[in-house]
């Protein structure tokens, strides 16, 4: 297919077999919402364990023991705390993360022009994903703050029901800095995470299609393409977890009652660099690797079902 727009000029929106019109972007947004909402909500127990390990490392020493302690003290409901804000918050985040990535990627390619777009493709992946994440985190922040507060508050000190928790966060917004008090550390966590997620995915998928699956991409079955998608996503997720973990620890610690009113710098300083970098990292690598692999798989499965093809390897 021609790379020319109806005007006759080169246009990134017409590079692929499917024109990137408003319908295309809307479908990508819906696919992103499904990918992030489903995966994050499904991994709520691991998230609860990780957050508590970060906030109270003396009590919650490891993933298995943390889950066992939570179940023993709070029952099965204890490991599913925060499911509601997790599902809604990450659905909104995924909608903007994946959908706006496609929008910004096309916009930046058109600003750069055909030659520079091909020469500096990785830079466009990085800038496009970072731009999308800025808006994705604004949508996520109020729900992420609510989720962390639910998951890390001692039993009986904070509502666990979604609606009641939102109401309590709003009522105590001076103390909790709700709704955007965690936005800066969230950006610090999520923007590097998303840049790594999209850059590494695109790069790894391209390597697969260049060095392993060397025939034209369209000659491979959808099952094979989706397998490549999952493998690329999982490997990208491992990198994401390491890059973004210190900021993730700070976000969790901000929900701890004893840190009420403290600045981000003070919390980080008191915690120490080693703890920020390492505490809960193994759990997060497992969680984010699996989560990212399935996110890309769900996203590309949805795109393929909509006739949009799979991502990467072009």
Secondary structure as GFF3:
##gff-version 3
##sequence-region A 1 314
A	DSSP	three_ten_helix	12	14	.	.	.	ID=ss1
A	DSSP	alpha_helix	22	42	.	.	.	ID=ss2
A	DSSP	alpha_helix	44	55	.	.	.	ID=ss3
A	DSSP	alpha_helix	63	74	.	.	.	ID=ss4
A	DSSP	three_ten_helix	76	80	.	.	.	ID=ss5
A	DSSP	alpha_helix	83	112	.	.	.	ID=ss6
A	DSSP	alpha_helix	114	119	.	.	.	ID=ss7
A	DSSP	alpha_helix	121	152	.	.	.	ID=ss8
A	DSSP	alpha_helix	162	171	.	.	.	ID=ss9
A	DSSP	alpha_helix	173	176	.	.	.	ID=ss10
A	DSSP	alpha_helix	183	207	.	.	.	ID=ss11
A	DSSP	pi_helix	208	212	.	.	.	ID=ss12
A	DSSP	three_ten_helix	217	219	.	.	.	ID=ss13
A	DSSP	alpha_helix	222	254	.	.	.	ID=ss14
A	DSSP	three_ten_helix	257	259	.	.	.	ID=ss15
A	DSSP	alpha_helix	264	271	.	.	.	ID=ss16
A	DSSP	alpha_helix	273	278	.	.	.	ID=ss17
A	DSSP	alpha_helix	281	305	.	.	.	ID=ss18
###
